[in-house]
Amino acid sequence: MSIQNQVKQLFVVLLAVAAAASIGAAAPPAIRLEKIPDLTQGDETDGSHAWTLGPTGARGWVYAWKHTADARQILITRVAEGSPADGVLEVDDIILGVDGAPFDDDARIEFARAVTQAEREESGGVLKLIRWRDGLSENVEIQIPVMGTYSDTAPYDCEKSAKIFRLGCDVIAKQRFRRVSIPNSINALALLASEQPKYHPLLAGYARKVSRYWTDDFATWHYGYGIMFLAEYVIATGDDSVMPGLERLALEAAHGQSNVGSWGHRFALPDGRVGGYGCMNSPGIPLTISMVLAREAGVNHPDLDLAITRSARFLRWYVDKGAIPYGDHEPWPGHEDNGKCSMVAVMFDLLGDEEASSFFAKMATAAYDERERGHTGNFFNILWAMPGVSRCGPLASAAYWKEQSWLYDLARQWDGSYPYQGSPYGEEEHGKYADFDSTGAYLLAYALPLKSLYITGKKPSSVPPLDQSDVDDVIAAGRGFFATKENDRFRYQDRSEQDLLGGLTSWSPSVRKRSARELGKRKGDFQPAVLKLIASGDRYSRYGAAEALGQIEPSADPAASVSALTGALESDDLCLRILAGEAIASIGEPAMSAVPVMLQRLASPDLEQDPRGMEQRFLCFSLFNRRGGLIGGSLDGVDRDLLLRAVRAGLQNQDGRARGSVGTVFKYLTYEEIKPLLPAIHQAIVEPAPSGIMFANQVRLAGVELLAKHRIREGMPLCIEIMEIDKWGKKARITQCLKTLETYGAGAKPVLPQLRELEKDLLAHREHRMLSPIIEQLGDLIEQIENGTEAVELRSLPKT
C-alpha cells in the first residue's frame, strides 16, 4: 500500500472520529441498502434525508448512496399546504418520470432540469410529472411560477438570475437577525450585496450586534463570518460607528492564530498550538478573508498583517499540489474539499496573488461534480462555489453554471428561500447543518453580477479571465467524478491508455493522480512512456510521471524507475521531490538504493525554500512509517551516522505526525547507537510539535517508552507530565504512560508523590467515572512500586 493511501485511510478514520464528536451532529442511517429499492413494490427506504423538489412545495426521498445516479424514483415525503404541489401530490406518491417519459438517468437531476425547463416563458410554468399512486401511474401537471430562462452567460447578464436574487432577498428581509450566527451573517451579506436602501436599517442593527459579539464556543467559525459581514458593511456604508468592534474582533482573530498560521475550532492555546482536533482550514480561511477585509475597511495593525501573511504562507503551499485539505495534512485528492479551494481562490485574489488565486479558481471550477460532499455537510461547499469560480472569469462562470444550475433550481423553495439540502448518503453527511438557513449561501452566486462586495468581485480580479480553450480544459478535468449516463464515457476505468498517459500531463493534480492510479491497475508496459514524461521539461508531466512510477508495474526495468525518481529527488522543484519520495516508497524493496539520498535530504532540509519543512515531513512518512515506509520495519544496511542525522532533524519537524513516524526506528537501535539522540528525543517529548496535535502523542509516548527501556531517570517525571489529564485523548495517553512507568519497577519510587497527587486529581476530575479503570490501574501501580524491593540501576541523560 502506498504512503498516500495509508495517510488517506488514517485521515478518513480521524475525520469519522471528529465527525462523531461534532456538537449537534446527527447519526446517518445505519446501513446501506442491499439493493436499489423499487418503491412501487413496497420496498423500504434507508431513512436518509429527503430533498427539496424545487419551487413545487414538495420534498422527496431518492436512492442516494454517494450520489443519486442510480435513482429512478422519487418518494414524496412532504407537501406544503398552499404550495403549487398541494392537491396534485400527496405523501407516499412516487414520481416515476417527467415530461411524459420515465426517468432514464439520475431522477433527482432530471427532475431539477424539468423544473428549469418549466420555469421558461414558453413553458408557462407547467411542470409535467408521471405520478404513481395506489398502484396506478398517470400524468399530472404542477403550475409553478415562471422565472424565465438562464442566459448563456448566467448568472451574469441574466434576468432570471436577477429575479431569483430579488425574491430571495425579500425572504431574508423578513427575518429579525436576533442573534449573531453563521447563517445570519451570510444572509446579511446577501442583503448588503443587493445595495437596496430598504434593507439598511436591518443591516445596521445586525452590524451593531456583531460589533458587540464575543464567544469562546467554536469562536473561529462565528468570528470569520461575523467579521466578514462587518467589514463589508463598513466598506459599503461608511458607518464607522462599528469600527471599534471590527478592530477588536479582527485582532482577537489574529491573536488566536497558531504559531504556524492556522486555527482550529477555537483560538490557539497559550503555547501557540491549536488544541482539540488541531488545524481546521474550513474556519481558518474565512477568518483570513475576514481579516483581509477588515484591513480594507481601515483596521491597521502589525499583528493583523502578520496573521494574514502567516495564513497565506501556510495555505499557499498547496498550489499545484492538490485541494486544500481538512487541516495540516497532505493535499486532498479531489478538486475540492468542502469549498476550501473556492475560499482560497477568493482570499488570494484579494491579496493580489495571481498564481495562487488562478490555480485554486481552476480547481473550484473543475469541482462542479464534487459540490454536494462535505465533512459534516456541504453548506460551505455551496456557499463558496461561485465566488471562487468567478475568479476564472465570465466564460468559466457560465460553463460551471451550465453544469450546476440544476442544483440551485432544485434547492429553491416555492417562497424563494433555500433550506439546507444536505449530501447524498455516504458523502460524510452528519446533519450538522440541517437547521441552517441556506438562502444567503445560494444567493451570493446570483449576487455576483452586481460586484457590490469584495467577496463577489468589487475589487478588480488579479486573475486574467480564462479563454474558451482553457475553460474547456478545466471543465474536462472535472469529468468522471461520478458515473451517470451522461458521464459514463468519462470514467477513468473506461479511458484509453493514451488518455490516461495524457492525464498525467494535466494541470489538475486530481486528474494526474487518478490517471496514475488507473494506469497502475492496467496490464501493459507503460514505463517507457512515463520515463519520457519525467525527463521532459514540463513540470506537470513530471509530477504526473512521478506519481505513475509509484503505481505502475516496472516490468521491463525496475532500476530505471528508481533511477529516474532518485534523480528527481535532486530537482529544484519541491513538489516534484515530494512526489518522487512518495513514489519511491510505493515501489518498496527495489527502491532501497534511494534511501541514502532520502536520508540526506531529510537531514539537510531547504528551509529557505520550504520554511515549514514539508518535504522533510513527507520524507519521514516515506522512510519511517511502519506500513509502507522503506525502513519502517528494518534498518538492515542503513548507514547509522546518516540515519541519526536524519532522525535528529525529523524530531524537530513542525508536524507531530512526522515526528511520530521517526519514532519507529527507536526499537531497532542499541543504547550506544541511540545515546547521541537522547537529548533530541527528550526535547521532542518536552516540547510538542507546533502542528498536528492529534498525532503529537506518538513521538512523545515512543520517547518515554524508549527512556524507560534504557532505564533513564528523566523519563519517569516526563511520563506524568505528558499525561495532560485535561486534554483530548487522555485515556489512551494515561494508560500508556502508566504501563511505561511500570517497567521502571521499584526504580520509580522517586515519583510516588507525583503519582499520589495524580490519583487525587483523577478522582476529582469531572470525568472520573469514565476514568475509573485508569484510576484502578494507577492504584495498582502505586502499590506495586511501594512494595518493590528489586534494585534498579538508572541512567541519566547524557549532557549536551
C-alpha positions in Angstrom: 0.0 0.0 0.0 1.3 3.4 -0.9 2.2 6.1 1.6 -0.6 8.3 0.1 -3.2 5.6 0.6 -2.0 4.9 4.1 -2.2 8.6 5.1 -5.6 8.9 3.3 -7.0 5.9 5.2 -5.8 7.3 8.5 -7.1 10.7 7.7 -10.6 9.3 6.8 -10.7 7.4 10.1 -9.8 10.6 12.0 -12.4 12.5 10.1 -15.0 10.0 11.1 -14.0 10.2 14.8 -14.1 14.0 14.6 -17.5 14.0 12.9 -18.9 11.7 15.5 -17.8 14.1 18.2 -19.1 17.2 16.5 -21.6 19.1 18.6 -25.1 18.7 17.3 -24.1 16.0 14.8 -26.9 13.6 13.9 -26.3 10.0 13.1 -26.7 9.0 9.5 -28.7 5.9 8.5 -27.0 2.8 10.0 -26.7 0.6 6.8 -26.5 0.9 3.1 -29.5 -0.6 1.3 -28.6 -4.0 -0.2 -30.3 -3.1 -3.5 -31.9 -0.1 -5.1 -35.5 -0.2 -3.8 -38.5 -0.3 -6.1 -40.9 1.8 -4.1 -43.9 0.8 -6.2 -43.3 -2.8 -5.0 -43.3 -1.8 -1.3 -39.5 -1.7 -0.8 -38.3 0.4 2.1 -36.1 3.5 2.1 -33.0 3.7 4.3 -34.4 6.6 6.3 -31.9 9.2 4.9 -33.0 12.8 4.4 -35.4 14.0 1.7 -34.7 16.7 -0.8 -36.4 20.0 -1.6 -38.0 19.5 -5.0 -37.6 23.0 -6.3 -40.5 25.5 -6.2 -43.2 22.8 -6.1 -43.5 22.9 -2.3 -42.9 19.2 -2.1 -40.0 17.2 -0.7 -38.9 13.7 -1.8 -36.6 10.8 -1.0 -34.4 9.3 -3.6 -31.9 6.5 -3.5 -28.6 8.2 -2.8 -25.5 6.2 -1.9 -22.5 8.5 -2.6 -24.6 10.1 -5.4 -28.0 9.7 -6.8 -27.1 8.5 -10.3 -28.9 5.1 -9.8 -32.2 6.7 -8.6 -35.1 6.3 -10.9 -37.9 7.1 -8.5 -38.8 9.9 -6.1 -40.9 9.2 -3.0 -42.9 12.2 -1.8 -42.4 12.8 1.9 -44.0 16.2 2.4 -46.2 18.7 0.6 -46.5 22.2 1.9 -50.1 23.5 2.3 -50.9 26.1 -0.3 -47.9 25.3 -2.4 -48.1 24.5 -6.2 -47.9 20.8 -5.4 -50.8 20.9 -2.9 -53.7 19.0 -4.4 -51.6 17.4 -7.0 -49.1 15.4 -4.9 -49.6 13.6 -1.6 -47.2 12.0 0.9 -46.2 8.5 -0.4 -46.8 9.4 -4.0 -44.0 8.2 -6.3 -42.7 10.3 -9.2 -41.6 8.0 -12.0 -40.7 10.5 -14.7 -41.0 13.9 -16.2 -42.4 15.3 -19.5 -44.2 12.0 -20.3 -41.1 9.8 -20.1 -39.8 7.6 -17.2 -36.6 8.6 -15.6 -33.7 7.0 -17.5 -30.9 8.7 -15.6 -30.4 10.4 -12.2 -34.0 11.0 -11.1 -33.1 14.0 -9.0 -31.1 15.8 -11.7 -33.8 15.0 -14.4 -36.5 16.4 -12.1 -34.4 19.6 -11.4 -33.8 20.1 -15.1 -37.6 19.7 -15.8 -38.2 22.4 -13.2 -35.7 24.7 -15.1 -37.5 24.0 -18.3 -40.9 24.6 -16.8 -39.9 28.0 -15.5 -39.2 29.3 -19.0 -41.8 31.7 -20.5 -42.6 29.4 -23.4 -43.3 26.5 -20.9 -45.7 28.7 -19.0 -44.7 27.3 -15.6 -46.2 23.8 -16.3 -44.2 21.0 -14.7 -45.3 17.7 -16.2 -44.8 14.6 -14.0 -45.6 10.9 -14.0 -47.2 10.2 -10.7 -47.7 6.7 -9.2 -50.3 6.3 -6.5 -52.1 3.3 -5.2 -50.8 1.1 -8.0 -51.8 3.5 -10.8 -49.5 5.7 -12.9 -50.8 8.9 -14.5 -49.5 12.1 -16.0 -50.1 15.2 -13.8 -49.1 18.8 -14.0 -48.0 21.3 -11.4 -48.2 25.0 -12.1 -45.1 26.8 -10.8 -44.1 30.4 -11.2 -42.5 31.5 -14.5 -39.0 32.7 -13.7 -37.6 33.0 -17.2 -34.6 31.4 -18.9 -31.0 31.4 -17.8 -28.9 33.3 -20.3 -25.9 31.8 -21.9 -23.8 34.0 -19.6 -25.7 33.2 -16.4 -25.5 34.2 -13.6 -24.1 37.3 -15.4 -26.4 39.4 -17.7 -29.3 37.1 -16.8 -32.8 38.4 -15.8 -33.8 35.1 -14.3 -30.8 35.2 -12.0 -31.6 38.8 -11.0 -35.2 37.8 -10.4 -34.3 34.9 -8.1 -31.9 37.2 -6.2 -34.5 39.8 -5.6 -37.1 37.3 -4.5 -34.6 35.6 -2.1 -33.5 38.9 -0.6 -37.1 39.8 0.2 -37.4 36.4 2.0 -34.3 37.1 4.1 -35.5 40.6 5.0 -38.5 39.1 6.8 -36.0 37.8 9.4 -35.1 39.6 12.6 -31.4 38.6 12.9 -32.0 38.2 16.6 -28.5 36.7 17.2 -25.1 36.5 15.6 -24.8 33.2 13.7 -23.1 31.9 10.6 -26.3 31.8 8.5 -27.4 35.2 9.7 -24.0 36.7 8.8 -24.2 35.2 5.3 -27.9 36.2 4.8 -26.9 39.8 5.9 -24.1 39.7 3.3 -26.6 38.8 0.6 -28.8 41.7 1.6 -25.8 44.0 1.7 -24.9 42.8 -1.8 -28.3 44.0 -3.1 -27.4 47.7 -2.5 -31.1 48.3 -1.6 -31.6 51.1 0.9 -34.7 49.4 2.2 -32.6 46.8 3.9 -30.2 49.2 5.6 -32.0 49.5 9.0 -32.0 45.7 9.4 -28.3 45.6 8.4 -27.3 48.4 10.7 -29.0 46.7 13.6 -27.2 43.4 12.8 -23.9 45.2 12.4 -24.3 46.6 16.0 -24.9 43.1 17.3 -21.8 41.8 15.5 -19.7 44.6 16.8 -20.5 43.6 20.4 -20.2 39.9 19.7 -18.0 37.6 21.7 -17.9 33.8 22.2 -15.5 31.1 23.1 -17.6 28.3 21.8 -16.5 27.5 18.2 -15.2 31.1 18.1 -13.3 30.7 14.9 -16.3 29.7 12.9 -18.5 32.5 14.1 -15.9 35.2 14.1 -14.9 34.6 10.5 -18.3 35.2 9.0 -19.2 37.9 11.6 -16.1 39.9 10.8 -16.6 39.3 7.1 -20.0 40.9 7.2 -19.0 43.8 9.5 -16.0 44.7 7.3 -18.1 44.6 4.1 -20.8 46.6 5.8 -18.3 49.3 6.8 -16.8 49.4 3.3 -20.2 49.6 1.7 -21.9 52.1 4.0 -19.1 54.1 5.6 -20.7 53.5 9.0 -17.7 53.9 11.3 -19.7 53.6 14.5 -18.9 49.8 14.4 -15.2 50.3 13.7 -14.1 49.7 17.4 -16.0 46.4 17.3 -14.5 45.4 14.0 -11.0 46.2 15.2 -11.5 44.2 18.4 -12.8 41.2 16.6 -10.1 41.3 13.9 -7.3 41.5 16.4 -8.8 38.7 18.6 -8.9 36.5 15.5 -5.3 37.5 14.7 -4.1 36.8 18.2 -5.9 33.5 18.2 -3.9 32.2 15.3 -1.4 29.3 15.9 2.3 29.8 15.5 2.2 28.1 12.1 -0.6 30.2 10.7 -3.7 28.1 11.4 -6.8 27.9 13.5 -8.9 25.2 15.0 -12.5 25.0 16.4 -11.3 27.6 18.9 -8.4 30.0 19.1 -4.9 28.8 19.8 -3.7 27.7 23.2 -1.4 30.0 25.2 1.6 28.0 23.9 0.7 28.9 20.3 -0.6 25.5 19.4 -4.1 24.6 18.1 -6.0 22.4 20.6 -8.8 19.8 20.1 -8.7 18.3 16.7 -5.9 20.6 15.6 -5.8 22.7 12.5 -9.1 23.2 10.6 -9.0 25.1 7.4 -12.7 25.5 7.0 -12.9 28.2 9.7 -9.3 29.3 9.2 -9.7 30.5 5.6 -12.8 32.6 6.2 -11.0 34.1 9.2 -8.2 35.1 6.9 -10.6 36.6 4.4 -12.3 38.5 7.1 -9.0 40.0 8.3 -8.1 41.0 4.8 -11.5 42.7 4.5 -11.0 44.3 8.0 -7.8 45.8 6.7 -9.5 47.1 3.6 -12.1 48.6 5.9 -9.4 50.6 7.8 -8.1 48.3 10.6 -4.4 48.9 10.6 -2.2 46.9 13.0 1.0 44.9 12.5 -0.5 41.9 14.3 -3.2 41.8 11.7 -0.7 41.9 8.9 1.4 39.2 10.4 -1.6 36.9 10.8 -2.6 37.4 7.2 0.9 36.7 6.0 1.3 33.6 8.1 -2.0 32.1 7.0 -1.3 32.9 3.3 2.1 31.2 3.5 0.5 28.2 5.3 -2.2 27.8 2.6 -0.1 28.7 -0.5 2.0 25.6 -0.1 -0.9 23.6 -1.7 -0.6 25.4 -5.1 -0.2 22.8 -7.8 -0.3 20.0 -5.3 -4.0 19.5 -4.7 -7.1 20.7 -2.9 -6.8 22.4 0.5 -7.5 19.6 3.0 -9.3 19.4 6.4 -6.2 20.6 8.3 -2.5 20.5 8.2 -2.5 17.4 6.1 -1.5 16.1 2.6 -3.5 17.7 -0.3 -7.0 16.3 -0.7 -7.1 14.1 -3.8 -10.2 15.8 -5.4 -10.6 19.2 -6.9 -12.4 20.5 -3.8 -12.8 19.7 -0.2 -16.0 21.3 1.1 -15.4 24.7 -0.5 -11.8 25.3 0.7 -10.3 25.7 -2.8 -13.1 28.2 -3.6 -12.4 30.1 -0.4 -8.7 30.5 -1.0 -9.3 31.5 -4.6 -11.2 34.5 -3.2 -8.6 35.0 -0.5 -5.6 35.0 -2.7 -7.4 37.2 -5.3 -8.0 39.8 -2.6 -4.3 39.6 -1.7 -3.3 40.1 -5.4 -1.6 36.7 -5.7 -2.4 35.8 -9.3 -0.7 32.4 -9.4 -2.3 31.1 -6.3 -5.8 32.5 -7.0 -5.7 31.2 -10.6 -4.8 27.7 -9.5 -7.5 27.4 -6.9 -10.1 29.1 -9.0 -9.5 26.5 -11.7 -9.8 23.8 -9.0 -13.1 25.3 -7.9 -14.4 25.4 -11.5 -13.4 21.8 -12.1 -15.2 20.7 -8.9 -18.8 21.1 -10.3 -19.5 17.4 -9.6 -17.9 17.5 -6.1 -20.1 20.2 -4.5 -22.5 18.0 -2.6 -20.0 16.3 -0.4 -18.7 17.8 2.9 -17.1 16.6 6.1 -20.1 17.5 8.3 -22.3 18.6 5.4 -21.9 20.6 2.2 -23.1 24.1 3.4 -19.7 25.7 2.9 -19.1 23.9 -0.4 -22.2 25.5 -1.9 -21.6 28.9 -0.2 -18.1 29.5 -1.7 -18.5 27.7 -5.1 -19.5 30.6 -7.4 -17.4 33.3 -5.6 -14.4 31.1 -6.2 -15.3 30.1 -9.7 -16.0 33.7 -10.7 -12.3 34.5 -10.3 -11.7 32.5 -13.6 -13.8 35.0 -15.5 -17.2 35.1 -17.2 -16.7 32.2 -19.6 -15.7 29.8 -16.8 -18.5 31.0 -14.6 -21.0 30.4 -17.5 -19.6 26.9 -18.2 -19.7 26.0 -14.5 -23.3 27.3 -14.2 -24.4 25.1 -17.1 -23.1 22.1 -15.1 -24.6 23.2 -11.7 -27.7 25.4 -12.2 -29.9 22.3 -11.7 -28.7 22.1 -8.1 -29.7 25.7 -7.5 -33.1 25.3 -9.0 -33.8 22.1 -7.1 -32.8 23.7 -3.8 -35.0 26.8 -4.2 -38.4 26.5 -2.4 -41.6 27.9 -3.7 -41.2 31.1 -1.5 -37.7 31.8 -2.8 -35.9 30.5 0.2 -33.2 27.8 0.3 -33.2 25.3 3.2 -30.1 23.2 3.7 -30.2 20.3 1.1 -27.6 18.0 2.6 -25.4 15.5 0.9 -26.1 12.1 -0.7 -25.7 9.4 1.9 -22.1 8.2 2.1 -20.7 11.6 1.4 -19.8 12.3 5.0 -23.2 13.8 5.8 -23.8 14.0 9.5 -26.6 16.5 9.7 -24.5 19.2 11.2 -26.2 22.0 9.2 -29.7 20.5 8.9 -31.2 23.6 10.6 -29.1 26.2 8.7 -31.0 28.6 6.6 -29.0 28.4 3.3 -30.7 31.2 1.5 -27.8 33.6 1.6 -25.4 30.8 0.8 -27.1 30.2 -2.6 -28.0 33.9 -3.3 -24.4 35.0 -3.2 -24.0 33.2 -6.6 -26.8 35.4 -8.0 -25.2 38.5 -6.4 -22.0 38.1 -8.4 -23.1 40.3 -11.4 -23.6 43.3 -9.0 -19.9 43.2 -7.9 -21.0 45.1 -4.8 -19.0 43.2 -2.2 -15.3 42.3 -2.1 -16.1 38.6 -1.9 -18.3 38.9 -5.0 -15.8 40.8 -7.2 -16.0 44.5 -6.2 -12.2 44.7 -6.4 -10.8 44.0 -9.9 -9.6 40.5 -10.1 -5.9 39.7 -10.2 -6.6 36.6 -12.3 -6.7 37.0 -16.1 -10.0 35.5 -17.3 -9.8 32.1 -18.9 -10.3 31.9 -22.7 -12.7 29.3 -24.1 -9.9 26.8 -24.7 -8.8 27.0 -21.1 -12.4 26.8 -19.9 -12.9 23.6 -21.9 -9.8 22.1 -20.4 -10.9 22.9 -16.8 -14.4 21.6 -17.3 -12.9 18.4 -18.9 -10.7 18.0 -15.8 -13.9 17.6 -13.7 -15.4 14.8 -15.8 -15.7 11.3 -14.5 -16.1 12.2 -10.8 -19.4 10.4 -10.7 -20.8 7.8 -13.0 -24.1 8.9 -14.7 -25.4 8.1 -18.1 -24.1 11.5 -19.2 -20.6 10.9 -17.7 -20.2 7.2 -18.3 -17.7 7.8 -21.2 -15.6 10.0 -18.9 -15.0 7.4 -16.2 -11.3 6.7 -15.6 -11.8 2.9 -15.8 -13.2 3.4 -19.3 -10.4 5.7 -20.6 -7.9 4.5 -23.1 -4.3 4.1 -22.1 -3.4 7.1 -24.3 -6.0 9.2 -22.5 -4.5 8.1 -19.2 -1.0 8.9 -20.2 -2.3 12.3 -21.4 -3.9 12.8 -18.0 -0.5 12.6 -16.4 0.3 15.9 -18.0 -2.8 17.7 -16.8 -2.6 21.0 -14.8 -5.0 19.3 -12.4 -3.4 17.3 -9.5 -6.6 15.3 -9.3 -6.5 14.2 -12.9 -2.8 13.3 -12.7 -3.4 11.3 -9.5 -6.5 9.4 -10.8 -4.8 8.7 -14.2 -1.7 7.3 -12.4 -3.9 5.1 -10.2 -5.9 3.8 -13.1 -2.7 3.0 -15.1 -1.5 1.1 -12.1 -4.5 -1.2 -12.4 -3.8 -1.9 -16.1 -1.5 -4.6 -17.5 1.0 -3.2 -20.0 4.4 -1.8 -20.4 3.8 1.9 -19.6 7.2 2.5 -18.2 9.0 3.8 -21.4 6.3 6.5 -22.0 6.3 7.5 -18.3 10.0 7.8 -18.2 9.9 10.1 -21.2 7.5 12.3 -19.3 9.6 12.5 -16.1 12.6 13.5 -18.2 10.6 16.3 -20.0 10.8 20.0 -19.3 7.1 20.3 -18.4 6.6 20.3 -14.7 3.0 18.9 -14.8 4.2 16.0 -16.9 7.0 15.4 -14.4 4.6 15.5 -11.5 2.2 13.0 -13.1 5.1 10.7 -14.2 6.5 10.6 -10.7 3.1 9.5 -9.3 2.7 7.0 -12.1 6.1 5.4 -11.5 4.9 4.7 -8.0 1.8 3.0 -9.3 2.7 1.0 -12.5 4.5 -2.3 -12.6 8.0 -1.6 -13.9 8.1 -4.9 -15.7 10.9 -4.0 -18.1 13.5 -2.3 -15.8 12.7 -1.5 -12.2 16.1 0.1 -11.8 15.2 2.6 -14.4 12.2 3.8 -12.5 14.2 4.1 -9.3 17.0 5.9 -11.0 14.6 8.5 -12.6 12.9 9.1 -9.2 16.2 9.3 -7.4 17.3 11.9 -9.9 14.0 13.8 -9.3 14.9 14.0 -5.6 17.7 16.3 -6.6 15.4 18.6 -8.6 14.9 22.3 -7.6 11.2 21.7 -7.7 9.9 21.0 -4.2 6.6 19.4 -5.4 8.5 17.0 -7.7 10.8 16.0 -4.9 7.9 15.2 -2.6 6.1 13.1 -5.2 9.3 11.3 -6.1 9.9 10.4 -2.5 6.3 9.0 -2.2 6.7 7.0 -5.4 10.0 5.5 -4.2 8.3 4.4 -1.0 5.4 2.8 -3.1 8.0 0.8 -5.1 9.4 -0.6 -1.9 12.2 -3.1 -1.7 13.6 -2.5 -5.3 14.0 1.2 -4.3 16.2 0.7 -1.3 19.1 2.2 -3.2 17.4 5.6 -2.9 17.4 5.5 0.9 20.8 7.4 1.4 19.6 10.2 -0.8 16.3 10.5 1.0 18.0 10.4 4.4 20.4 13.1 3.2 17.6 15.4 2.1 15.7 14.8 5.4 18.8 15.6 7.4 19.5 18.8 5.4 16.2 20.5 4.6 16.0 23.5 2.5 14.2 25.7 5.0 14.6 28.8 2.9 12.5 27.3 0.1 10.4 25.2 2.5 10.2 27.0 5.8 7.7 24.6 7.3 9.7 21.5 6.4 7.0 20.0 4.2 9.4 17.9 2.2 11.0 16.7 5.4 7.6 15.8 6.7 6.8 13.6 3.6 10.2 12.0 3.7 9.6 11.0 7.3 6.4 9.2 6.1 8.1 7.6 3.1 11.1 6.4 5.2 9.8 5.6 8.6 6.1 4.7 8.5 5.6 1.2 10.0 3.5 0.2 7.0 4.9 1.3 3.7 8.0 3.2 4.9 11.2 2.0 3.3 13.0 1.5 6.6 10.0 1.4 9.0 10.4 -2.3 9.5 14.1 -2.8 9.4 17.4 -0.9 9.5 19.4 -3.5 7.8 22.2 -2.0 5.7 21.3 1.6 6.6 24.2 3.9 7.4 23.9 4.7 11.1 25.6 8.1 11.0 23.3 9.3 8.2 20.3 7.8 9.9 21.0 9.5 13.2 21.4 12.9 11.5 18.1 12.3 9.7 16.3 11.2 12.8 17.6 14.2 14.8 16.3 16.5 12.0 12.9 14.7 11.8 12.4 15.1 15.5 12.4 18.9 15.0 9.8 18.9 12.2 6.8 21.1 12.9 4.4 18.3 12.3 3.5 15.9 15.1 2.8 13.0 12.8 6.1 13.4 11.1 7.9 13.2 14.4 5.8 10.2 15.4 6.9 8.3 12.3 10.5 8.9 13.2 9.9 7.1 16.5 9.5 3.8 14.7 13.3 3.4 14.5 13.9 3.6 18.2 13.4 0.0 18.9 15.9 -1.1 16.3 18.8 0.9 17.9 21.1 -0.2 20.7 21.7 2.1 23.7 25.1 3.1 22.3 23.6 3.9 18.9 20.8 5.9 20.3 22.7 7.6 23.1 23.7 10.7 20.9 20.0 11.1 20.0 18.7 11.1 23.6 18.8 14.9 24.1 16.8 15.4 20.9 14.3 12.7 21.9 14.0 14.4 25.3 13.4 17.7 23.7 10.7 16.3 21.4 8.9 14.9 24.5 9.1 18.2 26.4 8.2 20.5 23.6 5.3 19.1 21.5 5.2 19.8 17.8 3.6 23.1 16.9 1.2 21.5 14.4 -0.5 18.1 14.1 -1.7 17.9 17.7 -3.8 14.8 17.0 -0.6 13.0 16.3 1.7 14.7 18.7 1.4 12.0 21.3 3.0 9.3 19.1 6.6 10.5 19.4 6.2 11.6 23.0 4.9 8.2 24.0 7.5 6.4 21.9 10.1 8.7 23.6 9.2 7.9 27.2 8.9 4.2 26.3 12.5 4.4 24.9 13.7 6.2 28.0 12.1 3.6 30.2 13.6 0.8 28.1 17.1 2.1 28.9 16.2 3.0 32.5 16.8 6.7 32.1 15.6 8.5 35.2 14.3 11.7 33.4 11.7 9.6 31.7 9.7 9.0 34.9 8.6 12.6 35.6 8.0 13.0 31.8 5.5 10.1 31.9 3.4 12.0 34.4 3.9 15.4 32.7 2.7 14.3 29.3 -0.5 12.6 30.6 -2.2 16.0 30.4 -5.4 14.8 32.0 -7.5 17.8 30.9 -6.7 17.4 27.2 -8.3 15.4 24.4 -7.2 11.8 24.1 -6.3 11.4 27.7 -7.5 7.9 28.3 -5.1 6.3 25.8 -2.3 8.6 26.8 -2.6 8.0 30.6 -2.9 4.2 30.1 0.2 4.0 28.0 2.2 6.2 30.4 1.2 4.1 33.4 2.3 1.0 31.6 5.6 2.7 30.7 6.2 3.7 34.4 5.5 0.1 35.4 8.7 -1.0 33.6 10.8 1.0 36.0 9.6 -1.2 38.9 11.0 -0.1 42.2 13.1 2.4 40.4 10.0 4.6 40.1 9.8 5.3 43.9 11.1 8.9 43.4 7.9 9.8 41.6 5.5 8.2 44.1 4.5 11.7 45.5 3.5 12.8 41.9 1.6 9.6 41.3 -0.4 10.0 44.6 -1.2 13.6 43.6 -2.2 12.4 40.1 -4.6 9.9 41.8 -6.2 12.8 43.7 -6.6 14.8 40.6 -8.2 11.9 38.7 -10.6 11.2 41.5 -11.6 14.9 41.4 -11.7 15.1 37.6 -15.1 15.9 36.1 -14.9 12.6 34.1 -13.7 10.5 37.0 -16.4 7.8 36.3 -15.2 7.4 32.7 -11.6 7.3 34.1 -12.3 4.7 36.8 -10.4 1.9 35.1 -7.4 4.1 34.8 -7.7 5.2 38.5 -7.7 1.5 39.4 -4.7 0.9 37.2 -2.9 3.8 38.9 -3.7 2.5 42.4 -2.3 -0.9 41.5 0.9 0.7 40.1 1.4 2.8 43.2 1.1 -0.3 45.4 3.4 -2.2 43.1 6.1 0.5 43.3 5.7 0.9 47.0 6.2 -2.8 47.6 9.1 -3.2 45.1 12.4 -4.3 46.5 14.5 -5.0 43.5 17.5 -2.9 42.8 17.1 -0.8 39.6 20.1 0.9 38.1 19.1 4.1 36.5 20.9 6.2 33.9 20.8 9.9 33.3 20.5 11.7 30.0 23.9 12.4 28.5 25.0 16.1 28.8 24.9 18.1 25.6 
